[in-house]
Amino acid sequence: MPADRPRDPIVFTANPLDRVTARRRDGDWIRGQLQRDDARFLPFWQLKALIDVGSQAELAWQTRADLADWLDAGATAVLLGTNDDTARFAVALPGDDNPAKGGPLDGAGKFIDVRSIAPTLPVGQSGILAQARSLLDWHARHGFCAQCGTPTVMREGGITRQCSNEACKAQHFPRTDPVVIMLVLHGDNCLFGRQATFPPGVYSALAGFVDQGESIEEAVRREVTEEVGIECGAVRYIASQPWPFPSSLMIGCQAEALTEEITIDPQEIDDAQWFHRDQVREMVAKAGGTEGLRMPLSMSLAYQLAVRWLDEG
């Protein structure tokens, strides 16, 4: 496959673990898995994952013995699932000192930002990272009940939290925020925009959060109209991508433009332009570079949508 073609599957997808939903209500089973010698644990520190940085970067799974001090002290450990009947957990390590630099995990790997390492991992491992980072971040943010303010406790291996107040007992579930990201098309032209925070020359697909009580199609049309003043007709779903920063689901679409005149909202974007298919092909080829008009990195869904559109034409 040429270097400028998308990875299949998309980064942060293809998680190979069985999430064992049917067994998560069995607290004794989960506690037993936490104690097993063959269980494997992926440490996180400040939401960075421990990575084995050999010739091929990989997730640096550890045994219970490696993390016993943290686990026995109550470190947050969430059950990600099983692989060949082996339980896999993600563990949030506390403290300000890096455990992989002179600490107990010295030599086990390096704690690396998930966004930067994910594209280099074997297929599927980035999907595990997306699940683990999102869950650990959610637990760190939801220690108290939103209804009564009482501390919450983890349940079902980490996919829920429950209020510890016997009079309340409210259940809380991890939140995933849907985001539409769309290629707006008109014949052989594609509409890209850029925010002021983008590096010079980088243009991307338009995107925005789905509102309450709104369909995907409605969100696409509304966001395009709000940001660039273009009216759209038919909307077609193409692909999706988990985005664990902190926990979004990017819903990739194509939208047929009914009008062409661009009127940008300067509160939303810095610029927007129509680009011909040949220009988009050049922008895809320059993705990740530092000069000229170009797309974002190939791990982005915007890049994937552009490549798939080019392959259709």
Protein Blocks (a to p, Z undefined) as FASTA:
>chain_A
ZZkbccdddehiaiabdfhlmlmmmmklmmmmmmpmkbccdddeehiacddfbfbdcddd
ddfklmmmmmmnopacddfbdeehiacdddddedjbdfkgopakgojaccddfklmmmmp
cehjlmmmmmmmmmmmmmmmmmbcfklopacddeehipaccdfbfklopacddddddddd
ddddehjaccddddfkbcehiacdddddddehiafklmmmmmmmmmnopacfbdcdfbdc
ddfbfbccddddddddfbfbdcddfklmmbdcdddfklmmmmmmmgoiagdjddddfkbm
klmmmmmmmmmZZ
